[in-house]
Amino acid sequence: MGAGLAIAAAAAGVAAAPHCAGMCGPVAAFACRDRAASVSYHLARLAGYASAGAFVGWLGAAAVGWLRAPIAQALLSWSLAAGLGLAAWRLWRSRRPQAALVQLRRKKPTRWQPPLLGLATTLLPCGALAAGLMLAAGTGGALSGAMAMASFAVGSSLGLIGAGAIAVRLRYAGEAPRKVLAVALALGALVLALRPIGGLRGRPACHAAASPVGQP
């Protein structure tokens, strides 16, 4: 039963991977500046999803609504949008790859950013994530809920890993590729800014919402 649940949740995550890459790919591109940052981002994301799965699995479907309060999601999403927008502006203005590399290396104290961003994705407004949480809530236990969401996180991370790897290459590949990355980050900031609006108005946060949050 446990293996079947994990496989089903992982399959749901793989199915959601293109959606996750489109909606959260810019966040991964911003966070994954090198291999260490990428590892910490994805491990924190996995831990966040598993913890959320344990929470909703323990308390049931009603906990999904508590975990996904629209105003909290909106504030988090808008904060990340501001960060992505600032990163896009700085990357656009940078003209020399070596100068950009030196600037990033001087920011070593910000190693906490990737894991925090990984954890933050657990609370972003996302219909695919809501569907995963409903699956975890239906397991009826903290351990099984954690297993379901951890499997979902692994499956859905495929697109994010690709987005992070591409961003690392573009960041130092020359002026034109960096500007492409800057545009991608700017578009990601716009998406994050707009995503919570539907939830605040009582509508699904994004097109992947298959079922209302808080309902079985």
C-alpha distance (Angstrom), angle and dihedral (degrees) to the residues before:
residue distance angle dihedral
M1 . . .
G2 3.79 . .
A3 3.80 92.8 .
G4 3.80 91.4 47.7
L5 3.79 91.0 51.0
A6 3.79 92.2 49.4
I7 3.81 91.9 48.9
A8 3.81 92.1 48.5
A9 3.80 92.4 48.5
A10 3.80 92.2 46.0
A11 3.81 90.2 50.1
A12 3.81 89.5 51.3
G13 3.81 88.4 50.7
V14 3.80 92.6 50.6
A15 3.80 89.7 49.5
A16 3.80 88.9 52.2
A17 3.84 93.9 45.6
P18 3.84 96.0 96.3
H19 3.79 89.9 49.3
C20 3.82 91.2 47.8
A21 3.80 91.2 48.8
G22 3.79 90.9 52.6
M23 3.79 97.0 43.7
C24 3.82 102.6 34.4
G25 3.81 101.0 19.2
P26 3.83 91.4 98.7
V27 3.81 90.1 54.0
A28 3.80 90.0 52.4
A29 3.81 90.0 46.0
F30 3.80 89.6 52.9
A31 3.81 94.7 45.7
C32 3.82 100.8 41.1
R33 3.80 102.0 71.5
D34 3.81 93.4 148.8
R35 3.80 140.0 -6.1
A36 3.81 95.2 -80.6
A37 3.80 92.1 49.9
S38 3.81 90.6 47.8
V39 3.80 92.2 51.6
S40 3.80 93.3 48.2
Y41 3.82 91.6 46.4
H42 3.80 94.4 52.2
L43 3.80 94.9 41.6
A44 3.80 90.3 51.5
R45 3.79 90.6 47.2
L46 3.80 89.7 51.1
A47 3.81 91.0 49.0
G48 3.80 91.6 48.0
Y49 3.79 93.7 50.1
A50 3.81 92.5 46.0
S51 3.82 91.5 49.4
A52 3.80 91.3 49.2
G53 3.80 89.6 48.4
A54 3.80 91.0 51.5
F55 3.80 90.5 49.2
V56 3.80 96.5 51.2
G57 3.81 92.4 38.1
W58 3.79 89.8 55.5
L59 3.80 98.6 43.8
G60 3.80 100.3 29.9
A61 3.79 135.3 -130.2
A62 3.80 94.3 -37.6
A63 3.81 88.5 66.6
V64 3.80 90.4 64.6
G65 3.79 89.5 67.8
W66 3.80 91.9 49.0
L67 3.79 91.6 49.0
R68 3.79 93.3 48.6
A69 3.82 104.8 47.0
P70 3.84 105.7 167.9
I71 3.80 96.7 -135.0
A72 3.82 92.5 50.8
Q73 3.79 90.4 48.2
A74 3.78 90.6 48.5
L75 3.81 94.6 51.7
L76 3.80 91.7 48.2
S77 3.79 93.2 46.2
W78 3.80 92.9 48.7
S79 3.80 91.6 48.2
L80 3.80 90.8 53.0
A81 3.80 89.7 45.9
A82 3.80 89.9 56.3
G83 3.81 90.7 49.5
L84 3.79 93.2 49.2
G85 3.79 91.3 46.8
L86 3.80 91.8 52.6
A87 3.81 91.2 47.1
A88 3.82 90.5 50.3
W89 3.81 91.2 51.2
R90 3.79 93.3 49.5
L91 3.80 92.5 46.4
W92 3.81 91.5 48.5
R93 3.79 91.7 51.9
S94 3.83 94.0 47.7
R95 3.81 109.6 98.0
R96 3.78 104.0 177.6
P97 3.82 122.8 57.5
Q98 3.81 92.2 -149.0
A99 3.80 91.5 51.7
A100 3.79 89.9 50.6
L101 3.79 90.7 49.1
V102 3.79 92.5 50.7
Q103 3.79 90.8 48.1
L104 3.79 92.2 52.2
R105 3.79 92.9 47.0
R106 3.78 89.9 54.6
K107 3.79 87.9 60.3
K108 3.80 95.7 67.5
P109 3.86 91.9 128.7
T110 3.82 86.9 68.6
R111 3.82 92.3 71.5
W112 3.79 86.5 115.5
Q113 3.81 90.3 68.0
P114 3.84 99.0 77.4
P115 3.82 96.1 51.7
L116 3.79 92.2 43.2
L117 3.79 90.1 50.9
G118 3.78 89.5 48.5
L119 3.80 90.6 53.5
A120 3.80 91.6 44.2
T121 3.80 92.7 59.7
T122 3.81 87.4 70.1
L123 3.81 89.5 70.5
L124 3.80 100.6 39.8
P125 3.82 117.7 117.1
C126 3.80 104.8 -99.1
G127 3.78 131.6 146.3
A128 3.82 92.8 -153.5
L129 3.80 90.3 54.8
A130 3.80 90.5 46.6
A131 3.81 89.5 54.3
G132 3.80 89.8 51.3
L133 3.79 91.2 50.2
M134 3.79 91.0 50.8
L135 3.80 88.6 52.9
A136 3.81 89.6 51.4
A137 3.80 91.7 46.4
G138 3.79 89.9 55.2
T139 3.80 92.6 58.3
G140 3.79 91.7 76.1
G141 3.80 97.5 -140.6
A142 3.79 141.2 75.2
L143 3.81 95.3 -127.0
S144 3.78 94.7 46.3
G145 3.81 90.7 44.5
A146 3.79 90.9 51.9
M147 3.80 90.2 48.2
A148 3.80 91.5 50.7
M149 3.79 95.0 50.2
A150 3.81 93.5 42.4
S151 3.81 89.0 54.3
F152 3.80 90.0 46.1
A153 3.81 90.1 51.0
V154 3.81 92.5 50.9
G155 3.79 92.8 48.8
S156 3.79 95.1 45.8
S157 3.81 93.3 45.7
L158 3.80 93.6 74.7
G159 3.79 93.9 87.2
L160 3.79 92.7 42.3
I161 3.81 92.6 52.7
G162 3.79 88.9 53.1
A163 3.80 92.2 47.8
G164 3.80 91.7 50.9
A165 3.81 93.3 47.9
I166 3.80 92.5 49.7
A167 3.80 91.0 48.0
V168 3.81 92.0 53.8
R169 3.81 90.3 53.8
L170 3.79 94.4 45.5
R171 3.79 93.8 47.2
Y172 3.82 93.8 69.0
A173 3.82 101.7 20.7
G174 3.79 97.0 96.5
E175 3.77 140.5 -72.2
A176 3.83 98.7 -67.0
P177 3.85 95.9 49.6
R178 3.81 90.5 46.2
K179 3.78 90.0 53.4
V180 3.81 88.8 51.9
L181 3.80 88.4 53.2
A182 3.81 90.2 46.8
V183 3.80 90.0 54.0
A184 3.81 90.3 48.3
L185 3.81 90.6 52.0
A186 3.80 90.8 47.6
L187 3.80 90.9 51.7
G188 3.79 88.9 47.9
A189 3.80 89.4 52.9
L190 3.80 89.5 52.2
V191 3.81 91.4 49.9
L192 3.81 91.7 49.5
A193 3.80 90.4 48.6
L194 3.80 92.7 52.3
R195 3.82 100.3 38.1
P196 3.83 98.8 80.1
I197 3.80 95.2 49.5
G198 3.80 95.0 82.1
G199 3.79 91.4 49.9
L200 3.79 92.0 50.0
R201 3.80 88.3 52.6
G202 3.78 92.4 49.5
R203 3.80 96.3 -101.8
P204 3.84 129.3 115.7
A205 3.80 112.5 -76.2
C206 3.81 93.9 -127.3
H207 3.74 141.6 -1.8
A208 3.80 95.5 -90.2
A209 3.80 94.3 68.3
A210 3.76 102.8 120.5
S211 3.80 97.1 174.0
P212 3.81 134.9 18.6
V213 3.77 114.2 -90.6
G214 3.75 113.3 -105.9
Q215 3.83 94.8 26.1
P216 3.80 123.8 101.7
